[in-house]
Amino acid sequence: MRKTIKNLAIVALVAFTTLSFMAITAEKKEIKTDQSKLVWKGYKFTGSHDGTINIKSGSLTFDGAKLTGGEFVVDMTSLISLDAQGAMKDRLEGHLKADDFFGVDKHPTSTLVFKSIESTGKNTYTVTGDLTIKGITKPNTFKISVYGSKATANLKVDRTLYDIKFRSGSYFENLQDQVIYDEFDLVADLQF
């Protein structure tokens, strides 16, 4: 009985020491939102539109130099177009913020929380995260590269998964040159 208690005590001590060490080595690095950039690009039959969205808050977690986690909050009300001008810019931004796109009055933020991370080479990772847009959460797998205090990530997002079906060829017929493609791109340049 004494030997069993002694062995349990040793196992508990080793587990506690290991967990304590793991907690000490994990380092959460806050994203410098004023120095980071999130660019979007959407595609339609007749061309494309692009712009930016502000990162409200975010962090990446590291164990030494290895990426182990991340989470971000994006301010959807800050969405702007960079390619349109004047009244066209106002119409496009208003439409993207309306309910048939991102519905920013009801859903002012979107989030991304890393769930699994696989190293694919020096400084590069494949991440699967939970992406929440318009209150709908779906997994999204993407690549991220980390160099020093900078990181870049490229995501493809299928908007229809988030109930954004306006002029989607997957849901509506006979749109011809009015089609807006389901996937849009997000490119993040992060400083931390």
Secondary structure, DSSP 8 states (H G I E B T S, - for coil): -HHHHHHHHHHHHHHHHHHHHHHHHEEEEE--TTT-EEEEEEEETTEEEEEEEEEEEEEEEEETTEEEEEEEEEEEEEEEESS--HHHHHHHHHHHHSTTTT-TTT--EEEEEEEEEEEEETTEEEEEEEEEETTEEEEEEEEEEEETTEEEEEEEEEGGGGT--TT-TTT-SS-GGG-EEEEEEEEEEEE-
